[in-house]
Amino acid sequence: MQPDEDKPRFEARVGMASPLGVAISTADQDTMRMVEEAIRARRLALAYQPVVLTRDPKRVAFHEGLIRVLEPNGRIIPARDFIDAIEAHELGREIDCAALEFGLLALAQHADLRLAINMSARSIGYPRWVRTLKKGLEAGPTVGERLILEITERSAMTVPELVITFMEEWQRKGVAFAMDDFGAGNTAIRYFKDFMFDILKIDGQFIRKINKDPDNQALVKALLGIGKHFEMFTVAESVETPEVAECLRAMGVDCLQGYLFGPPSVRPPWAPVEAQKKTA
């Protein structure tokens, strides 16, 4: 008789699904269905979060536009609740298209706005996403130089050669690139020196309570050293307390992002008061 501890491996060999696997699969299917319906009904929006200068937190360096799904009742669903389920599917590319479309429209409408938009490396080969990027940059002469495309470290490493070529092409047209969640993935150093990201965003797991954690202080110093060596602008994510912000300032981080300076909001500060009231 098969021992209990070998049961999951046995089920995998014979093609059986465990109850947990079925539950996870069902949950992913429900999530994908929810996102698909939201895309079809255009129940999507960007939530904007400020990224501030460390030396003067009252000054915003740029905003990050984070895609949100809206339920029929208006409830806002953050990307973390659905992105993993759709990332490897075409729905992930559709979400990337929507985020880029919203972001480029905001840049075209507000000449003093600089905005970062998240994308998956998989979208580089998605024709509609590329067409959206090209069309959006034609909306104004400064749109490209005010656009930042964020790619997570994990996503960039799925197709590093493709990402490098893509970045080289669009950096020549003024677009900047940020490596998101740096430290959370598995970047190979042999690729890192070729990526040439403009901005390095340090993952929040190293930032929270860093003022009380000597280990994370050492790790962040090392990550900052990499950023400085490759002449990249550095951003600390998930900054939630003044003590953490002060610690990061002393360490030499260029910019800070987190709830201390403002949560993501679908009501951006530059929107007219009337429009904010309608979405309240």
Buried (B, 14 or more C-beta within 10 A) or exposed (E): EEEEEEEEEEBEEEEEEEEEEEEEEEEBEEBBEBBBEBBEEEBBBBBBBBBBEBEEBEEBBBBBBBBBBBEEEEEEBEBEEBBEBBBEBEBBBBBBBBBBBBBBBBBBEBEEBBBBBBBBBBBBEBEBBBEBBEEBBEBBEBBBBBBBBBBBBBBBBBBBEBBBEBBEEBBEEBBBBBBBBBBBBEBEEEBBEEBBBBBBBBBBEBBBEBBEBEEBBEBBEEBBEBBEEBEBBBBBBBBBBEEBBEBBBEBBBBBBBBEBBBEBBBBBEEBEEEEBEEEE
